[in-house]
Amino acid sequence: MPADPALMRLIACSGGFLGPSAQARTIRRILDLAGHRPRLGWPRADDAVAAWGHSPRARRAEALAARTGAALWRIEDAFVRSIHPGRLRGEAPVGLLIDRRGVHYDPSRPSDLETLLATHPFDDAPLIARAKLCIERMRHGHLSKYNAHDLSLPPPAPGYVLVVDQVKGDASLRHGSEAGPLPPQLFHEMLAVAQIENPGARILVKTHPETAGNARLGHFTPADATGRVALETAPHSPWSLLDGAVAVYTVSSQLGFEAILAGHKPRVFGQPFYAGWGLTQDDMPPQRRRRKLTRAQLFAGAMLLYPQWYDPLRDRLCPLEEVIDQMEARLNSFRQDRHGHVACGMRMWKRGQLQAMFGREKALVFARDPARAAARAKATGRGLIGWASAMPPDFTGLRIEDGFLRSRGLGAALTPAQSLVVDDLGIYYDPTRESRLERLIRAPLPPGGAERAQALAAAITGAGLTKYNIGSDTSALADTLADLRRDRPDAPVILVPGQVEDDASIRLGATGPVQGNRALLEAARAENPQAIIVYKPHPDVEAGLRPGTVTGATALADLVVEQADAAALLALVDQVWTLTSGLGFEALLRGKPVTCLGAPFYAGWGLTQDLGPVPARRIPETGVAPPDLSALVHATLIGYPRYLDPKTGQPCPPELLVERLARGQASRPRRGLRILSKLQGVLASQSWLWR
């Protein structure tokens, strides 16, 4: 009887499993979490020996297993791996394939994947629904095995035949058929067939990512690019290339699997794992594979059930959906930062966090003057980023600003921001011009976007989180409000949040007849004479760091609450009146009615009562449904910002930052910065200190 895999020791005999590199450490950790910690030792007959696929370093493991009678397990990267190929940058994988029978690309014997695809009933509706959604998310996010794509490249004109190259001598070719190796000339035969079967059509040969810079050799060279055949070496997204293709030809590349997911029926000249299930045109059909599968069933087996996916931020195994979330965050950063940036208008105390957020691909270069920064960016081929409130109106780079789940602590207290928004059009708090956030709010939600936004909003409100996550207990306030409600049982409780009066959101977004905190309080009282009004000064104003104090506020408000926890306070009130405060957005998350007398980013979409002027461009055209709350939440908290995990220093999705903030794991200001914070109010006019 075969040994129980859960009880078997896993013996490793190569540096790929036991070495000190980041890749080896991650591989060991995934195996450990899967219950198979690799170790040195002499295997017993009821142990297993780990081999890395059919790589040259697997030969020692094969010999050891044969000598001792131990099982041989073959380990490989999962079908989503990293941004760059591991050979080029040494990136660790985000998942492994642990196969106890064979390996997915070797059809000479059934692998665990082949057995799974041949025998699993695939009649679980939730599993198939997950598969369909993940396919759409991968397509929308241009997610593949390797992901150093440049989405800014215009794709080739559609209507071509796509022929897929692979690296010479790859294990998937050396073990590519039931009979043994696939001959190199098969690739040129494939190219000839593609030309014969598609007379007059353009033929586009897609090279493998690992052939970039001659790291490895492919089967096609520039000499093959004659007549209507062209080599495509640029880092296009595979999904973009598949969208423009009229036919796809491959030997055994994973791109053939992605072609199936994109709706093609590729012609396949080898015997990869996806051949033989009725989804491909097979030149050499695998004899054992007789079952017909749908795309979703194939994906469910290969991507949901077969791999061990890894979450490096939480250090745990995870479902594919979390891998997609994290790869989206990593790829958003990579795609914006791949050429590096020149940064201007950045205060000195922010630069370390900005370097962590934007300098992962190339270290940020800081400059003081926007014009000089722009010239330097142009001369060096870098991008240009600037702190939005410090940039002139004609600034042409990316504007950045604090995000909406910022930190546990104030920016004015020099607490590092864990989220920043990035805008290539304007900035969210400036309604005088269109921002990227506005476009995201109007855009159709991505696959699964509504459900993700709803879950994120529930997580934020359930954890009692807001932008700054500071404030004291509100139990005494709750008792006071209860007393007031007994005296005025029909009176609504209205929260009026104060703001920093020289803030850019006020200068640009509160241009109607009501301007400033006192005027806001007066308007709220005038329109609601019987209401119980609670006024909450802005935390920066309370701390004495920014202007906005309302003298005699108690004459207009029933209660003035200082240093109160904003989330707890929102739970105690019925509605919010505001100029442009972000607390209005947080009220919408909690289902509270919001009245706006200015034009914050969340006004004008039909979700608020708007008493101030809002941009006409936000008003939907006749017959067009306005964005709902899910669209606003997704754009504001998922699509627009970038997040940095305070624990690992890595780009992360918002769901992870919510967990960190809820557990009190956010970054805190260094001691020296606390001293600088106290001096900031005194020296605010000395701009040279901060730039």
C-alpha positions in Angstrom: 0.0 0.0 0.0 1.5 3.4 -0.9 2.5 5.6 2.0 0.2 8.4 3.2 1.7 11.6 1.7 0.9 13.4 4.9 3.2 11.1 6.8 6.1 10.9 4.4 9.3 12.8 4.9 10.4 14.9 1.9 14.1 14.5 1.3 15.9 17.2 -0.8 19.4 17.0 -2.2 19.8 20.2 -4.2 20.4 23.8 -3.5 17.2 24.7 -5.3 15.4 23.5 -2.2 18.0 24.0 0.5 20.0 27.0 -0.6 20.0 30.5 0.9 18.4 32.4 -2.0 15.0 34.1 -1.8 13.7 31.6 -4.3 14.9 28.6 -2.3 13.6 30.0 1.0 10.2 30.6 -0.5 10.0 27.1 -2.1 10.9 25.6 1.3 8.3 27.7 3.0 5.5 26.7 0.6 6.4 23.0 0.9 6.5 23.4 4.7 3.0 25.0 4.7 1.8 22.2 2.5 2.9 19.7 5.1 6.1 18.6 3.4 9.1 20.4 4.9 12.2 19.5 2.8 15.2 18.1 4.7 18.5 16.5 4.3 18.8 12.8 4.9 18.9 9.3 3.5 15.4 8.4 2.3 13.6 5.3 3.5 11.4 3.4 1.2 8.3 5.1 2.6 9.8 8.6 2.1 9.7 10.9 -0.9 12.6 12.6 -2.7 12.0 16.1 -4.2 13.1 16.8 -7.7 12.8 20.1 -9.5 10.8 19.0 -12.6 13.0 17.4 -15.2 15.8 19.9 -14.7 19.4 18.8 -14.8 19.5 19.1 -11.0 16.7 16.6 -10.8 19.0 13.7 -11.8 20.5 13.3 -8.4 17.0 13.0 -6.9 16.0 10.5 -9.5 19.0 8.3 -8.8 18.4 8.5 -5.0 14.8 7.6 -5.3 15.6 4.7 -7.6 18.3 3.4 -5.3 16.2 3.5 -2.1 12.8 2.8 -3.4 11.5 6.1 -2.2 8.8 7.9 -4.1 9.8 10.7 -6.4 7.9 14.0 -6.2 8.4 16.5 -8.9 8.1 20.2 -8.0 7.5 23.0 -10.5 6.5 26.7 -10.5 2.8 27.2 -10.7 1.2 28.7 -13.8 1.3 32.3 -12.3 4.8 32.8 -11.1 6.2 36.3 -10.8 6.7 39.5 -12.6 10.0 38.5 -14.2 11.3 35.0 -15.0 13.1 33.6 -12.1 16.3 33.3 -14.2 16.4 37.0 -14.9 15.7 38.6 -11.5 15.7 35.8 -9.0 12.1 36.5 -7.9 10.5 33.9 -5.8 7.4 32.1 -7.1 3.9 32.7 -5.7 2.9 29.1 -6.1 4.1 25.5 -6.6 3.0 22.4 -8.4 3.7 19.3 -6.2 3.2 16.2 -8.4 3.5 12.8 -6.8 3.0 10.9 -10.1 4.9 12.8 -12.7 5.0 16.4 -14.0 2.3 18.3 -15.9 4.4 18.8 -19.1 5.5 15.1 -19.4 2.8 13.0 -21.0 4.8 9.8 -20.9 3.0 8.9 -17.6 -0.2 10.4 -16.0 0.6 13.3 -13.8 -1.5 14.4 -10.8 -2.9 17.1 -13.0 -3.9 14.7 -15.8 -5.5 12.4 -13.3 -7.4 15.3 -11.8 -8.6 16.5 -15.1 -9.6 12.9 -16.1 -11.5 12.0 -13.0 -12.8 15.0 -11.1 -16.5 15.4 -11.5 -16.3 19.2 -11.9 -20.0 19.4 -10.9 -19.5 21.8 -8.1 -21.3 25.0 -9.1 -19.3 27.3 -6.8 -16.0 25.9 -8.0 -16.9 26.5 -11.7 -18.2 30.0 -10.8 -14.9 30.7 -9.1 -13.0 29.5 -12.2 -15.0 31.7 -14.6 -14.5 34.8 -12.4 -10.7 34.1 -12.1 -10.4 33.7 -15.8 -12.0 37.1 -16.3 -9.9 38.7 -13.6 -6.7 37.3 -15.1 -7.7 38.6 -18.5 -8.7 42.0 -17.2 -5.4 42.3 -15.3 -3.3 40.9 -18.1 -2.0 38.2 -15.7 0.2 35.4 -17.0 3.0 33.2 -15.7 5.6 36.0 -16.2 4.3 39.6 -16.1 6.9 42.1 -17.2 4.5 43.4 -19.9 4.4 47.0 -21.0 0.7 47.8 -21.3 1.6 51.2 -22.8 2.8 49.6 -26.0 0.2 49.8 -28.8 -0.7 46.2 -29.7 -0.1 45.0 -33.3 -2.9 45.7 -35.7 -5.4 42.8 -35.3 -5.9 40.1 -37.9 -2.6 38.1 -37.6 -1.9 34.5 -36.9 0.0 34.0 -33.7 2.8 31.4 -33.6 4.4 30.8 -30.2 8.1 30.2 -29.8 9.7 28.5 -26.8 13.2 28.3 -25.4 15.5 25.6 -26.8 16.2 22.6 -24.7 13.4 23.3 -22.2 12.3 20.4 -20.1 8.8 20.7 -21.5 10.2 20.0 -25.0 12.6 17.3 -23.9 9.7 15.5 -22.3 7.0 16.9 -24.6 5.3 13.7 -26.0 4.4 10.2 -24.9 7.2 8.9 -27.2 9.9 11.3 -25.8 11.5 14.5 -26.9 10.0 16.9 -29.4 12.4 17.7 -32.2 13.5 21.3 -32.6 12.5 21.3 -36.3 8.9 20.9 -35.2 8.8 24.7 -34.6 9.7 25.4 -38.2 7.2 22.8 -39.4 4.6 24.6 -37.2 5.5 27.9 -38.8 5.2 26.4 -42.3 1.7 24.9 -41.5 0.6 28.3 -40.1 1.5 29.9 -43.4 -0.1 27.2 -45.5 -3.3 27.2 -43.6 -3.6 31.0 -43.6 -2.7 32.2 -47.1 -2.1 35.9 -47.2 -2.4 36.4 -43.4 0.3 38.1 -41.4 2.2 35.7 -39.2 3.4 37.0 -35.8 6.0 34.9 -34.0 5.9 35.6 -30.3 9.3 35.1 -28.6 9.6 33.7 -25.1 10.3 36.2 -22.3 13.4 34.4 -21.2 15.0 35.0 -24.6 15.2 38.8 -23.9 18.8 39.9 -23.8 19.8 36.5 -25.1 19.4 34.9 -21.6 18.2 31.8 -23.5 17.8 31.0 -27.1 14.5 30.4 -28.9 13.9 28.4 -32.1 13.3 31.4 -34.3 15.8 34.2 -35.2 15.5 37.4 -37.2 16.4 35.3 -40.3 12.9 33.7 -40.0 11.2 37.1 -40.3 10.7 37.2 -44.0 7.8 38.0 -46.2 4.6 38.1 -44.1 6.4 36.6 -41.0 7.5 39.0 -38.2 9.1 38.4 -34.9 7.4 40.0 -31.9 10.0 40.6 -29.2 8.4 43.6 -27.5 7.0 42.9 -24.0 3.3 42.9 -25.0 0.7 41.3 -22.8 -0.1 37.8 -24.0 -3.8 38.7 -23.5 -3.4 41.7 -25.8 -1.7 39.5 -28.5 -4.5 36.9 -28.2 -7.2 39.5 -28.6 -5.8 40.5 -32.0 -5.1 37.0 -33.2 -7.3 35.1 -35.7 -5.6 31.8 -35.0 -3.0 30.4 -32.5 -0.3 27.8 -33.1 1.9 26.4 -30.4 4.0 23.3 -29.5 3.5 23.2 -25.8 3.7 26.8 -24.5 1.6 27.9 -21.6 0.4 30.6 -23.9 -1.6 27.9 -25.6 -3.5 27.4 -22.3 -4.1 31.1 -22.1 -5.3 31.1 -25.7 -8.0 28.6 -24.7 -9.0 30.9 -21.8 -9.2 33.8 -24.3 -11.6 31.9 -26.5 -9.3 30.3 -29.1 -9.0 26.7 -30.1 -5.3 26.6 -30.7 -3.5 24.2 -33.0 -1.1 22.2 -30.8 1.9 20.3 -32.1 3.0 18.8 -28.8 1.2 17.2 -25.9 0.9 19.8 -23.1 -1.4 19.3 -20.2 -4.2 21.3 -21.9 -4.2 19.1 -25.1 -6.6 16.2 -25.6 -9.6 17.6 -23.7 -11.6 18.8 -26.7 -10.4 22.4 -26.5 -7.4 22.2 -28.9 -6.7 21.0 -32.4 -4.1 18.3 -31.7 -1.5 17.2 -34.2 -0.6 14.2 -31.9 -3.6 13.6 -29.6 -2.6 12.1 -26.2 -4.0 8.6 -26.2 -5.2 8.5 -22.6 -7.2 11.7 -22.7 -10.7 11.0 -24.0 -12.7 13.3 -21.8 -14.3 16.6 -23.0 -13.9 19.5 -20.7 -15.1 23.1 -20.7 -12.7 26.0 -20.4 -13.9 26.6 -16.8 -13.4 22.9 -15.9 -9.9 22.9 -17.3 -9.1 26.1 -15.4 -10.6 24.8 -12.2 -8.3 21.8 -12.3 -5.2 23.5 -13.4 -5.4 26.7 -11.4 -7.7 26.2 -8.4 -7.2 22.5 -7.4 -3.7 21.5 -8.6 -1.4 24.3 -7.3 -0.3 25.3 -3.8 -0.7 29.1 -3.9 1.3 31.2 -1.4 0.6 34.5 0.2 4.1 36.0 1.1 2.6 39.0 3.0 0.6 36.9 5.4 3.0 33.9 5.1 0.3 31.3 4.5 -1.2 29.2 1.7 -4.1 30.9 0.0 -6.6 30.6 -2.8 -5.8 31.9 -6.3 -8.1 34.9 -5.7 -5.7 36.3 -3.1 -2.8 35.7 -5.5 -4.6 37.7 -8.1 -5.3 40.5 -5.6 -1.6 40.7 -4.6 -0.3 40.4 -8.2 -2.5 43.3 -9.2 -1.0 45.4 -6.4 2.6 44.4 -7.4 1.9 44.9 -11.1 0.3 48.3 -10.6 3.5 49.5 -8.9 5.8 47.8 -11.5 3.9 49.2 -14.5 4.0 52.8 -13.1 7.5 52.6 -11.8 9.4 50.5 -14.3 11.3 53.4 -15.8 11.9 55.2 -12.5 10.8 58.7 -11.5 12.1 62.1 -10.7 10.1 63.3 -7.6 9.5 67.0 -6.7 7.6 68.8 -4.0 8.3 66.1 -1.5 8.9 67.1 2.1 12.0 65.6 3.6 10.3 63.5 6.2 8.2 61.7 3.5 11.0 60.7 1.3 11.8 57.4 3.0 8.3 56.2 2.6 8.1 57.5 -0.9 11.2 55.6 -1.8 9.7 52.4 -0.5 6.4 53.1 -2.4 7.8 54.3 -5.8 11.5 53.4 -5.8 11.3 49.6 -6.0 12.3 49.3 -9.7 14.7 52.3 -9.7 15.5 54.5 -6.8 13.7 57.8 -6.8 15.6 60.9 -7.8 14.4 64.0 -5.8 14.4 67.5 -7.1 13.1 70.7 -5.6 11.8 72.7 -8.5 9.1 71.2 -10.8 10.5 72.7 -14.0 14.0 71.3 -13.3 12.5 68.0 -12.3 10.6 67.8 -15.6 13.8 68.6 -17.5 15.7 65.9 -15.7 13.0 63.4 -16.2 12.9 64.0 -19.9 16.7 63.8 -20.2 16.9 60.5 -18.3 13.7 58.8 -19.7 12.2 58.7 -16.2 8.7 59.5 -15.2 7.8 62.6 -13.2 5.8 62.6 -9.9 5.0 65.5 -7.7 3.1 66.1 -4.4 -0.2 67.4 -5.7 -0.7 70.4 -3.4 2.8 71.6 -4.2 2.5 71.4 -8.0 1.7 74.3 -10.3 -1.4 74.0 -12.5 0.6 73.2 -15.6 2.4 70.2 -14.0 2.5 67.3 -16.5 3.6 64.4 -14.3 1.8 62.1 -11.9 0.3 63.9 -8.9 0.3 61.9 -5.7 -1.5 62.5 -2.4 -2.4 60.7 0.8 -4.9 57.8 0.3 -8.2 57.3 2.0 -6.9 54.5 4.4 -3.8 56.4 5.3 -2.4 55.3 8.7 -2.8 55.2 12.4 -1.9 58.8 13.0 -1.9 62.2 11.4 0.2 63.3 8.4 0.8 66.6 10.2 2.2 64.5 13.1 4.6 63.0 10.5 3.1 59.5 10.6 4.1 57.7 7.3 1.3 57.1 4.9 0.5 53.5 4.0 -1.5 54.5 1.0 -1.1 57.1 -1.7 -3.2 58.0 -4.7 -1.6 58.5 -8.1 -3.3 60.6 -10.7 -2.2 61.3 -14.3 -5.0 63.8 -15.0 -5.6 66.0 -11.9 -6.2 65.1 -8.3 -9.3 63.9 -6.5 -9.9 67.0 -4.4 -9.8 69.4 -7.3 -13.2 69.5 -9.0 -12.0 72.3 -11.4 -10.5 69.6 -13.7 -11.2 65.9 -14.3 -9.2 63.5 -12.2 -8.3 59.9 -12.8 -10.6 59.0 -9.9 -13.6 60.5 -11.7 -12.9 58.3 -14.7 -12.6 55.2 -12.6 -15.9 56.0 -10.9 -17.6 56.3 -14.3 -15.9 53.2 -15.8 -17.5 49.8 -15.8 -16.5 47.7 -12.8 -13.9 45.0 -13.4 -14.9 41.4 -13.1 -15.9 40.7 -9.5 -15.5 44.4 -8.7 -18.8 45.0 -7.0 -18.5 42.0 -4.7 -15.0 42.9 -3.8 -15.9 46.5 -3.1 -18.8 45.4 -0.9 -16.6 43.0 1.0 -13.9 45.7 1.5 -16.5 48.2 2.8 -17.8 45.6 5.2 -14.3 44.9 6.4 -13.5 48.6 7.0 -16.7 49.4 8.8 -16.6 46.1 10.8 -13.1 47.0 12.0 -14.1 50.6 12.8 -11.5 52.1 10.5 -11.2 55.5 9.0 -8.5 57.6 7.3 -6.4 58.3 10.3 -7.7 55.8 12.9 -7.2 57.9 15.9 -9.4 59.2 18.7 -10.6 58.5 22.1 -13.5 56.4 23.5 -17.0 57.8 22.7 -19.0 56.0 25.4 -19.5 59.2 27.4 -20.6 61.0 24.2 -23.1 58.2 23.5 -24.6 58.8 27.0 -24.8 62.5 26.3 -26.5 62.0 23.0 -28.9 59.5 24.5 -30.0 62.3 27.0 -30.4 64.8 24.1 -32.5 62.3 22.2 -34.8 61.8 25.1 -35.5 65.5 25.2 -35.9 65.7 21.4 -36.9 62.3 20.2 -37.8 63.3 16.7 -34.7 65.4 16.1 -32.0 64.0 13.7 -28.4 63.9 15.0 -26.2 65.6 12.4 -22.5 65.3 12.4 -20.6 68.4 11.0 -16.9 67.6 10.5 -14.6 70.6 10.6 -11.7 70.8 8.1 -8.3 72.5 7.7 -9.3 75.8 6.2 -6.3 76.4 4.1 -6.4 72.8 2.7 -6.5 72.5 -1.1 -9.8 70.6 -1.0 -11.4 73.7 0.6 -9.7 76.2 -1.6 -10.6 74.3 -4.8 -13.8 72.4 -3.8 -15.7 74.8 -1.5 -16.3 77.7 -3.9 -20.1 78.1 -3.3 -21.7 80.6 -1.0 -20.8 78.4 2.1 -17.1 78.6 2.8 -15.2 77.7 6.0 -16.1 75.8 9.2 -18.2 78.5 10.8 -20.3 79.1 7.6 -20.8 75.3 7.4 -22.1 75.2 11.0 -24.3 78.1 10.4 -25.8 76.6 7.3 -26.4 73.2 8.9 -28.2 75.0 11.9 -30.2 77.2 9.6 -31.5 74.3 7.5 -32.0 72.0 10.6 -33.1 74.3 13.5 -34.4 71.4 15.6 -31.6 68.9 14.9 -29.0 67.8 17.4 -25.8 69.0 15.8 -22.4 67.5 16.7 -19.4 69.4 15.6 -16.1 67.6 15.3 -13.0 69.7 14.6 -10.4 68.3 12.3 -7.6 66.3 14.1 -4.9 68.5 12.6 -6.7 71.6 13.9 -7.2 70.0 17.3 -3.5 69.3 17.4 -2.7 72.9 16.7 -0.9 72.0 13.5 -3.3 73.6 11.0 -5.8 76.5 10.9 -9.6 76.0 11.2 -10.6 76.8 14.7 -14.2 77.9 15.1 -14.5 80.4 18.1 -17.8 80.0 19.9 -18.8 76.8 18.1 -21.0 75.8 21.1 -23.4 78.6 20.1 -24.1 76.7 16.9 -23.7 73.1 17.8 -25.3 71.1 20.6 -22.0 69.3 21.2 -18.4 70.0 20.2 -16.4 66.7 20.4 -12.7 66.7 20.3 -10.3 63.8 19.8 -13.2 61.4 19.2 -12.9 58.3 17.2 -14.4 59.1 13.9 -15.8 55.6 13.2 -17.4 55.3 16.6 -18.8 58.8 16.2 -20.4 58.0 12.8 -22.2 55.1 14.4 -23.9 57.5 16.8 -25.3 60.0 14.3 -28.0 59.9 11.7 -26.5 62.0 8.9 -23.5 64.1 7.9 -23.3 67.7 6.6 -19.9 68.6 5.1 -18.0 70.9 2.8 -15.5 68.4 1.3 -14.4 66.2 4.2 -13.4 62.7 3.6 -15.5 61.8 6.5 -18.5 62.2 4.2 -17.2 59.3 2.1 -16.7 57.3 5.3 -20.3 58.0 6.2 -21.5 56.7 2.8 -19.6 53.5 3.5 -21.8 53.1 6.6 -25.0 53.9 4.9 -25.4 57.4 6.4 -27.1 60.2 4.4 -24.6 62.9 3.4 -25.3 66.5 2.5 -22.5 68.4 0.7 -22.1 72.1 0.5 -18.9 71.8 -1.5 -17.8 69.5 -4.3 -15.8 66.6 -2.8 -14.9 63.6 -5.0 -18.0 61.7 -3.9 -20.5 64.5 -4.6 -22.5 64.8 -7.9 -23.0 61.1 -8.5 -26.4 60.8 -7.1 -25.2 59.4 -3.8 -25.3 62.6 -1.8 -27.6 65.6 -1.3 -25.7 68.4 -3.1 -26.3 72.0 -2.0 -23.1 73.4 -3.5 -21.9 73.6 -7.1 -20.7 70.2 -8.5 -19.0 69.7 -11.9 -21.6 69.1 -14.7 -19.4 66.3 -16.1 -20.4 64.1 -13.2 -24.1 64.3 -14.0 -24.8 61.2 -16.1 -26.2 61.5 -19.6 -29.9 60.7 -20.2 -30.4 57.0 -20.2 -27.1 56.2 -18.5 -27.3 54.8 -15.0 -25.3 56.7 -12.4 -22.5 54.9 -10.5 -23.7 53.1 -7.4 -21.9 52.9 -4.1 -20.0 49.8 -5.2 -18.5 51.7 -8.1 -17.5 54.6 -5.9 -15.9 52.3 -3.3 -14.1 50.3 -5.9 -12.7 53.3 -7.6 -11.8 55.1 -4.4 -10.3 52.3 -2.4 -9.2 49.7 -4.9 -8.6 51.2 -8.4 -7.1 54.6 -7.4 -4.7 54.2 -4.5 -1.5 52.2 -4.0 -0.9 50.5 -0.7 2.3 49.5 1.2 2.3 46.7 3.7 3.7 48.2 6.9 4.9 44.8 8.0 6.8 43.5 4.9 7.4 46.8 3.0 5.8 45.3 -0.1 3.0 46.6 -2.3 -0.2 45.1 -1.1 -4.0 45.1 -1.8 -6.3 47.2 0.4 -7.7 44.1 2.1 -4.3 43.5 3.7 -3.8 47.0 4.9 -7.3 46.8 6.5 -6.1 43.8 8.5 -2.9 45.5 9.5 -4.7 48.7 10.6 -7.3 46.7 12.5 -4.5 44.9 14.4 -2.5 48.0 15.1 0.3 47.0 12.8 0.7 50.3 10.9 3.9 52.3 10.8 4.6 54.9 13.4 6.7 58.1 13.2 10.3 57.8 14.2 11.3 59.6 17.4 13.2 62.3 15.6 10.2 63.0 13.4 8.1 63.6 16.5 10.4 66.5 17.5 10.2 67.8 13.9 6.4 67.5 14.1 6.3 69.9 17.1 8.4 72.4 15.2 6.3 72.2 12.1 3.6 74.5 13.4 6.1 77.1 14.4 8.2 76.9 11.2 5.5 76.2 8.7 6.4 79.4 6.8 9.9 78.2 6.3 9.2 76.1 3.2 12.8 75.3 2.6 12.7 73.0 5.6 10.1 70.8 4.1 10.9 70.7 0.4 
